[in-house]
């Protein structure tokens, strides 16, 4: 199983859901809205105040390698849109394993 994190400016969050996730077979994901973000290298700091306006959304997507590979392909195309690049977006991926998953056929008192 793979886990993909996508962090983006709130201005592109709904488009990301529609164009990258919802319309392409992703059955479920978690979204955190109104997330603060600090950027020490560019101009993408978002504290939600007058000095650093705006906020971020964070998406956490779990799935098979094939599913996540498809999401990454769509993410890369989405990231090339000028309005998305200007708003700010990044993604990170790593392996994941569900804790406490009951094995097929029952657990016999043991959880993986």
Buried (B, 14 or more C-beta within 10 A) or exposed (E): EBBBEBBBBBBBBEBBBEBBBEEEEBEEBEBEEEBEBEEEEEEBBBEBEEEBEBBBBBBEBBBEEEBBEBBBEBBEEBBEBEEBEEBBBEBEBEEBEEEEEEEEEEEEEEEE
